[in-house]
């Protein structure tokens, strides 16, 4: 009997992602590893080791596989994702650690570099006063692309369909890695890709106006991810700048639908995260107004969820519940195949997550726990950061309900998830759990939980004298 192929985790590293794609294409062509090796004049063992991320593929290997599998350049276009350097044997190798060992090494150095972002950049302040002008400019922008498309037919440096496809593949891979490991593991690679590959594409003329618009929307997606990663490293001022750049790029692409999403879901959530619910509410309501007639059901649900979150933070329970009902109604009418790819993550489980945060802010722990149960049950095991954040929120909710034993159990689970990431937001949520348990600090379970945090996630450990300050931060 043949050996069962090793299970792959494409989101684990760039090398795993490439190996999974190679295996998928080989199996689609109904070829064994030995047969493919014979066709490309490489050993079957090398094919197996590349597929399982144990070897870095050379350019010659990738080009040969691309030809043999009739991939039409799909494998070759993945080469820029694999940042490489020569090793002592002259073989290329991945510059960043791959697999579980690489992530463990990263976590060991995380205490020295918790975010990978310079302290000076982290100190750049979030400026809520800037947002109203940006939202108004977006709302009043005239239709049509703002950036001209210079055509030079036949030019070898034109941006073509295959270039866009390659960059879209890269963006999807980076998003998967970010979900799994947090921004501390991935953001430098994303920034490097933008500086090298994306900026090259933006500097060259697109082959058509349609490709030009796709390019600007794609660029907006990269800067949205960069903004999200800046939030995850604690650099909120930098996140604001990146989100606003993404918003301008959607104007360049004449993609008002994506712009409404960025304004509410990204910029509005950032304002909430920084303790400014009034600007968050204005961003979300502007997005609802500006997206009228264009927004799909899932996008409408996402926009109204942010409106509800803002009202909850302001203590306006009636308005919060009204907009949650609107969001539920829109999402019930959504069909994933009719939605833009960037909103398809917004399922009933994700809306349950938004509802849980609303009820937590409204001081209703029972409803918080009910909705978190739905959200957590549907989360993929690879979405480690979201598992950590939602489990920590569950612990805080249990603490608010006086269920201290259960809160400590959930808190330990949140710590275990957070320890697998390099995420400032995960650390922050674990700090908030400790602040919520502060009234019960004399209980044995709470003291043991504090010791567990100190051993498993020392960056999130809060000593008793600091808990009052932590509680103030958590209540923002």
C-alpha positions as CSV (number, residue, x, y, z in Angstrom):
1,X,0.0,0.0,0.0
2,X,1.2,3.5,-0.8
3,X,2.1,5.8,2.1
4,X,-0.5,8.4,3.0
5,X,0.8,11.9,1.8
6,X,1.9,14.2,4.6
7,X,-0.8,16.8,5.4
8,X,0.2,20.3,4.3
9,X,-0.6,23.6,6.0
10,X,-0.3,26.2,3.2
11,X,-0.7,29.0,5.8
12,X,2.3,27.9,7.8
13,X,5.0,29.5,5.6
14,X,5.7,30.6,2.0
15,X,7.5,27.3,1.5
16,X,4.5,25.3,2.6
17,X,2.2,27.4,0.4
18,X,4.4,26.6,-2.6
19,X,4.6,22.9,-1.8
20,X,0.8,22.7,-1.4
21,X,0.3,24.4,-4.8
22,X,2.8,22.0,-6.5
23,X,1.1,18.9,-5.0
24,X,-2.3,20.2,-6.0
25,X,-1.2,20.8,-9.7
26,X,0.6,17.4,-9.8
27,X,-2.5,15.5,-8.5
28,X,-4.7,17.4,-10.9
29,X,-2.5,16.2,-13.7
30,X,-2.8,12.6,-12.3
31,X,1.0,12.3,-12.0
32,X,2.9,10.5,-9.3
33,X,6.0,12.2,-7.7
34,X,8.2,9.6,-9.5
35,X,6.5,10.3,-12.9
36,X,6.8,14.1,-12.5
37,X,10.5,13.7,-11.4
38,X,11.2,11.7,-14.6
39,X,9.5,14.3,-16.8
40,X,11.5,17.2,-15.3
41,X,14.8,15.2,-14.9
42,X,14.9,15.7,-11.1
43,X,14.6,12.9,-8.5
44,X,11.2,11.8,-7.1
45,X,12.8,12.4,-3.6
46,X,13.3,16.1,-4.5
47,X,9.8,16.4,-5.7
48,X,8.6,14.9,-2.4
49,X,10.8,17.1,-0.3
50,X,9.7,20.3,-2.1
51,X,6.1,19.4,-1.7
52,X,6.5,18.8,2.0
53,X,8.5,22.1,2.5
54,X,11.7,20.2,3.4
55,X,13.6,21.7,0.5
56,X,13.6,25.0,-1.2
57,X,13.0,24.7,-5.0
58,X,15.6,26.1,-7.4
59,X,14.4,28.3,-10.3
60,X,15.2,25.5,-12.7
61,X,13.1,23.1,-10.8
62,X,10.1,25.5,-10.7
63,X,10.4,26.3,-14.4
64,X,10.6,22.6,-15.3
65,X,7.5,21.8,-13.1
66,X,5.6,24.7,-14.6
67,X,6.2,23.3,-18.1
68,X,5.5,19.7,-17.3
69,X,2.3,20.5,-15.5
70,X,1.1,23.0,-18.1
71,X,0.7,25.6,-15.3
72,X,1.1,28.5,-17.7
73,X,3.4,30.4,-15.4
74,X,1.4,29.9,-12.2
75,X,4.3,28.2,-10.4
76,X,6.9,30.6,-11.7
77,X,4.9,33.6,-10.5
78,X,5.2,32.2,-7.0
79,X,9.0,32.6,-6.9
80,X,9.0,36.2,-5.8
81,X,7.1,35.1,-2.6
82,X,10.1,32.9,-1.6
83,X,12.6,35.5,-0.3
84,X,15.8,33.5,-0.6
85,X,19.6,33.6,0.1
86,X,22.4,31.2,-0.7
87,X,23.3,28.8,2.1
88,X,26.8,27.4,2.7
89,X,26.3,24.6,0.1
90,X,25.3,27.1,-2.6
91,X,21.6,25.9,-2.4
92,X,18.9,28.6,-2.1
93,X,17.1,28.6,1.2
94,X,14.2,30.6,2.7
95,X,15.4,33.7,4.5
96,X,12.8,33.4,7.2
97,X,12.2,30.4,9.4
98,X,9.7,27.9,8.1
99,X,7.4,25.6,9.9
100,X,6.8,25.1,13.6
101,X,10.5,25.3,14.5
102,X,10.8,28.7,12.7
103,X,7.7,30.0,14.5
104,X,9.1,28.8,17.8
105,X,12.4,30.5,17.2
106,X,10.5,33.7,16.4
107,X,8.5,33.5,19.6
108,X,11.7,33.1,21.6
109,X,13.0,36.4,20.2
110,X,9.7,38.1,20.5
111,X,10.4,39.4,24.0
112,X,13.3,41.4,22.5
113,X,11.3,42.6,19.5
114,X,7.6,42.4,20.4
115,X,6.3,43.9,17.2
116,X,9.2,44.2,14.8
117,X,8.2,47.8,14.4
118,X,10.5,50.6,15.5
119,X,9.6,52.3,18.8
120,X,9.6,55.6,16.9
121,X,7.0,54.4,14.5
122,X,4.8,53.0,17.3
123,X,4.8,56.4,18.9
124,X,3.2,58.0,15.8
125,X,-0.2,59.1,17.2
126,X,-3.6,58.2,15.9
127,X,-5.3,61.4,14.8
128,X,-9.1,61.2,14.8
129,X,-9.4,64.8,13.6
130,X,-8.0,63.8,10.2
131,X,-10.7,61.3,9.5
132,X,-13.7,63.6,8.8
133,X,-11.9,65.4,6.0
134,X,-10.9,62.1,4.4
135,X,-14.4,60.7,4.7
136,X,-15.9,63.9,3.2
137,X,-13.4,63.8,0.3
138,X,-14.3,60.2,-0.4
139,X,-18.1,60.9,-0.2
140,X,-17.9,63.8,-2.6
141,X,-15.4,62.3,-5.0
142,X,-16.5,62.3,-8.6
143,X,-17.1,59.0,-10.4
144,X,-14.4,57.6,-12.6
145,X,-10.7,56.6,-12.0
146,X,-8.6,59.4,-10.6
147,X,-5.3,58.0,-11.9
148,X,-4.7,58.1,-15.6
149,X,-3.9,54.9,-17.6
150,X,-0.9,55.4,-19.9
151,X,-1.0,52.9,-22.7
152,X,2.1,51.8,-24.6
153,X,0.9,48.9,-26.7
154,X,3.4,46.1,-26.9
155,X,5.7,47.5,-24.2
156,X,7.5,44.7,-22.5
157,X,7.0,46.3,-19.1
158,X,3.2,46.5,-19.3
159,X,1.2,45.1,-16.4
160,X,-0.7,42.2,-17.7
161,X,-3.3,39.7,-16.4
162,X,-0.7,37.2,-15.2
163,X,1.0,39.9,-13.2
164,X,-2.2,40.8,-11.4
165,X,-2.9,37.1,-10.8
166,X,0.5,36.6,-9.3
167,X,0.1,39.5,-6.9
168,X,-3.4,38.4,-5.9
169,X,-2.0,35.0,-5.0
170,X,0.7,36.7,-2.9
171,X,-1.9,38.8,-1.1
172,X,-4.0,35.8,-0.3
173,X,-1.0,33.9,1.0
174,X,0.1,36.8,3.2
175,X,-3.4,37.1,4.7
176,X,-3.4,33.4,5.6
177,X,0.0,33.7,7.2
178,X,-1.1,36.8,9.1
179,X,-4.2,35.1,10.5
180,X,-2.0,32.2,11.7
181,X,1.0,33.9,13.1
182,X,0.1,37.6,13.7
183,X,1.7,40.6,12.2
184,X,5.0,40.2,14.1
185,X,5.7,37.2,11.9
186,X,4.6,38.5,8.5
187,X,4.6,42.3,8.3
188,X,8.2,42.7,7.2
189,X,7.7,40.3,4.4
190,X,4.6,42.1,3.2
191,X,6.4,45.4,3.3
192,X,9.3,44.0,1.3
193,X,6.9,42.6,-1.3
194,X,5.2,46.0,-1.6
195,X,8.5,47.8,-2.0
196,X,9.8,45.4,-4.6
197,X,7.0,43.9,-6.6
198,X,3.9,46.0,-6.0
199,X,5.7,49.3,-6.5
200,X,7.2,47.9,-9.7
201,X,3.7,47.1,-11.0
202,X,2.3,50.5,-10.0
203,X,5.2,52.2,-11.8
204,X,4.5,50.4,-15.1
205,X,1.6,51.1,-17.5
206,X,-1.3,48.6,-17.4
207,X,-2.2,46.8,-20.6
208,X,-5.8,48.1,-20.3
209,X,-8.0,50.4,-18.2
210,X,-9.7,47.3,-16.7
211,X,-6.3,45.9,-15.6
212,X,-5.3,49.3,-14.2
213,X,-8.4,49.4,-12.0
214,X,-7.7,45.9,-10.8
215,X,-4.2,46.9,-10.0
216,X,-5.3,49.8,-7.9
217,X,-7.8,47.7,-6.1
218,X,-5.2,45.1,-5.5
219,X,-2.8,47.8,-4.2
220,X,-5.6,49.0,-1.8
221,X,-5.8,45.4,-0.5
222,X,-2.1,45.3,0.2
223,X,-2.3,48.6,2.1
224,X,-5.4,47.4,4.0
225,X,-3.4,44.4,5.1
226,X,-0.5,46.6,6.1
227,X,-2.8,48.8,8.1
228,X,-4.3,45.8,9.9
229,X,-0.8,44.6,10.6
230,X,0.2,48.0,12.0
231,X,-2.8,47.7,14.4
232,X,-1.5,44.3,15.4
233,X,1.9,45.7,16.2
234,X,0.5,48.6,18.2
235,X,1.4,51.3,15.6
236,X,-2.0,52.9,15.4
237,X,-0.8,56.1,13.7
238,X,0.9,54.1,11.0
239,X,-2.3,52.0,10.6
240,X,-4.3,55.2,10.1
241,X,-2.0,56.4,7.3
242,X,-2.0,53.0,5.6
243,X,-5.8,52.7,5.7
244,X,-6.1,56.3,4.3
245,X,-3.8,55.4,1.4
246,X,-5.8,52.3,0.7
247,X,-8.9,54.5,0.6
248,X,-7.3,56.8,-1.9
249,X,-6.4,53.8,-4.1
250,X,-10.0,52.7,-4.2
251,X,-10.8,56.1,-5.5
252,X,-8.1,55.7,-8.2
253,X,-9.8,52.4,-9.1
254,X,-13.3,53.9,-9.0
255,X,-14.1,51.1,-6.6
256,X,-16.6,52.8,-4.3
257,X,-17.8,49.5,-2.8
258,X,-14.4,48.6,-1.5
259,X,-13.9,52.2,-0.3
260,X,-17.1,52.1,1.8
261,X,-15.8,48.9,3.4
262,X,-12.4,50.4,4.2
263,X,-14.0,53.6,5.6
264,X,-16.3,51.7,8.0
265,X,-14.8,48.3,8.7
266,X,-11.1,49.3,8.8
267,X,-11.0,53.0,9.7
268,X,-14.1,52.8,11.9
269,X,-12.8,49.8,13.8
270,X,-9.4,51.5,14.2
271,X,-11.1,54.5,15.8
272,X,-13.0,52.2,18.1
273,X,-9.8,50.4,19.0
274,X,-8.1,53.7,19.9
275,X,-11.0,54.8,22.1
276,X,-12.8,57.2,19.7
277,X,-16.4,55.9,19.2
278,X,-17.9,59.1,17.9
279,X,-15.5,59.4,14.9
280,X,-16.0,55.6,14.3
281,X,-19.7,56.1,14.1
282,X,-19.3,59.0,11.6
283,X,-17.0,56.9,9.4
284,X,-19.5,54.0,9.4
285,X,-22.5,56.1,8.7
286,X,-20.7,57.9,5.9
287,X,-19.8,54.6,4.4
288,X,-23.5,53.5,4.6
289,X,-24.5,56.7,2.8
290,X,-21.7,56.6,0.2
291,X,-22.3,52.9,-0.6
292,X,-26.0,53.2,-1.2
293,X,-27.1,51.5,-4.4
294,X,-23.7,49.7,-4.7
295,X,-23.3,47.7,-1.5
296,X,-24.0,44.0,-1.6
297,X,-25.9,42.3,1.3
298,X,-22.7,41.1,3.0
299,X,-21.0,44.5,2.7
300,X,-24.2,46.2,4.1
301,X,-24.1,43.8,7.0
302,X,-20.5,44.6,7.7
303,X,-21.1,48.4,7.6
304,X,-24.1,48.2,9.9
305,X,-22.2,46.0,12.3
306,X,-19.6,48.8,12.8
307,X,-22.5,51.3,13.3
308,X,-23.8,48.9,16.0
309,X,-20.3,48.5,17.6
310,X,-20.0,52.3,17.8
311,X,-23.4,52.7,19.4
312,X,-22.6,50.0,21.9
313,X,-19.4,51.7,22.9
314,X,-21.4,54.9,23.4
315,X,-23.9,53.0,25.6
316,X,-26.8,53.4,23.2
317,X,-28.4,50.0,23.5
318,X,-31.5,50.7,21.4
319,X,-29.6,52.0,18.4
320,X,-27.0,49.2,18.7
321,X,-29.7,46.5,18.6
322,X,-31.5,48.2,15.7
323,X,-28.4,48.1,13.6
324,X,-27.6,44.6,14.6
325,X,-31.1,43.6,13.3
326,X,-30.4,45.4,10.1
327,X,-27.0,43.6,9.7
328,X,-28.7,40.2,10.3
329,X,-31.4,41.0,7.7
330,X,-28.8,41.9,5.0
331,X,-26.6,38.9,5.8
332,X,-29.6,36.5,5.5
333,X,-30.0,37.7,1.9
334,X,-26.3,37.3,1.0
335,X,-25.1,34.7,-1.5
336,X,-21.4,34.2,-1.3
337,X,-20.9,33.7,-5.0
338,X,-22.4,37.2,-5.6
339,X,-20.2,38.9,-3.1
340,X,-16.7,40.5,-3.6
341,X,-14.0,38.1,-2.6
342,X,-12.8,40.4,0.2
343,X,-16.1,40.3,2.1
344,X,-16.8,36.5,1.8
345,X,-15.3,36.0,5.3
346,X,-18.2,37.9,6.7
347,X,-20.5,34.9,7.6
348,X,-23.1,34.5,10.3
349,X,-20.2,33.3,12.6
350,X,-18.3,36.5,12.0
351,X,-21.4,38.6,12.7
352,X,-21.8,36.7,15.9
353,X,-18.3,37.8,16.8
354,X,-19.3,41.5,16.2
355,X,-22.5,40.9,18.3
356,X,-20.5,39.5,21.1
357,X,-18.3,42.6,21.2
358,X,-21.4,44.8,21.2
359,X,-23.0,42.9,24.1
360,X,-19.7,43.0,26.1
361,X,-19.5,46.7,25.7
362,X,-23.2,47.0,26.8
363,X,-22.5,44.9,29.9
364,X,-24.5,41.9,29.0
365,X,-22.3,38.9,29.6
366,X,-24.8,36.1,29.0
367,X,-25.5,37.4,25.4
368,X,-21.8,37.9,24.9
369,X,-21.1,34.2,25.8
370,X,-24.0,33.0,23.6
371,X,-22.6,34.8,20.5
372,X,-19.0,33.9,21.2
373,X,-20.0,30.2,21.3
374,X,-21.3,30.6,17.7
375,X,-18.2,32.5,16.6
376,X,-15.6,30.2,18.2
377,X,-17.3,27.0,16.9
378,X,-16.9,28.2,13.3
379,X,-13.3,29.4,13.5
380,X,-10.7,27.6,11.6
381,X,-7.8,26.3,13.7
382,X,-5.4,28.3,11.5
383,X,-7.0,31.6,12.6
384,X,-5.0,31.5,15.8
385,X,-5.0,35.2,16.5
386,X,-8.8,35.4,16.3
387,X,-9.1,32.3,18.5
388,X,-6.9,34.0,21.1
389,X,-8.8,37.3,21.0
390,X,-12.3,35.7,21.1
391,X,-11.3,33.2,23.9
392,X,-9.9,36.1,25.9
393,X,-13.1,38.0,25.4
394,X,-15.0,34.9,26.6
395,X,-12.8,34.9,29.7
396,X,-13.5,38.6,30.4
397,X,-17.2,38.0,30.0
398,X,-17.2,35.1,32.4
399,X,-15.3,37.2,34.9
400,X,-18.0,39.9,34.5
401,X,-20.6,37.3,35.3
402,X,-18.7,36.2,38.4
403,X,-17.9,32.8,37.0
404,X,-14.2,33.0,38.1
405,X,-13.2,29.3,37.7
406,X,-14.5,29.2,34.1
407,X,-12.9,32.6,33.4
408,X,-9.5,31.3,34.4
409,X,-9.9,28.2,32.3
410,X,-10.8,30.2,29.3
411,X,-8.0,32.7,30.1
412,X,-5.4,29.9,30.0
413,X,-6.7,28.7,26.7
414,X,-6.4,32.3,25.4
415,X,-2.8,32.5,26.6
416,X,-2.0,29.2,24.8
417,X,-3.4,30.6,21.6
418,X,-1.7,34.0,22.0
419,X,1.7,32.3,22.7
420,X,1.6,30.9,19.2
421,X,1.4,34.3,17.6
422,X,3.5,37.5,17.4
423,X,0.5,39.8,18.0
424,X,0.3,43.0,20.1
425,X,-3.6,42.7,20.1
426,X,-3.4,39.2,21.6
427,X,-1.1,40.4,24.3
428,X,-3.5,43.4,25.0
429,X,-6.5,41.1,25.3
430,X,-4.7,38.9,27.8
431,X,-3.8,42.0,29.8
432,X,-7.5,43.0,29.8
433,X,-8.5,39.5,31.2
434,X,-6.1,40.1,34.1
435,X,-7.6,43.5,34.7
436,X,-11.1,42.0,34.7
437,X,-10.0,39.4,37.2
438,X,-8.4,42.0,39.5
439,X,-11.4,42.2,41.9
440,X,-10.9,38.5,42.6
441,X,-7.1,38.7,43.0
442,X,-7.1,36.9,46.3
443,X,-8.8,33.8,44.9
444,X,-6.4,30.9,44.4
445,X,-7.5,30.3,40.7
446,X,-6.8,33.9,39.8
447,X,-3.4,33.8,41.4
448,X,-2.6,30.6,39.6
449,X,-3.8,32.2,36.3
450,X,-1.5,35.1,36.9
451,X,1.4,32.7,37.4
452,X,0.5,30.9,34.2
453,X,0.6,34.1,32.2
454,X,4.0,35.0,33.7
455,X,5.4,31.6,32.6
456,X,3.7,31.2,29.2
457,X,3.3,34.7,28.0
458,X,5.6,37.0,30.0
459,X,5.1,40.0,27.9
460,X,1.4,40.0,28.9
461,X,2.0,39.5,32.6
462,X,0.7,42.2,34.8
463,X,1.9,42.7,38.3
464,X,-0.7,43.7,40.9
465,X,0.4,47.4,41.2
466,X,-0.1,47.8,37.5
467,X,-3.6,46.3,37.3
468,X,-5.4,49.5,38.0
469,X,-3.7,51.1,35.0
470,X,-4.4,48.0,32.9
471,X,-8.0,48.2,33.9
472,X,-8.2,51.8,32.7
473,X,-6.7,50.8,29.4
474,X,-9.1,47.9,29.1
475,X,-12.1,50.1,29.6
476,X,-11.3,52.4,26.7
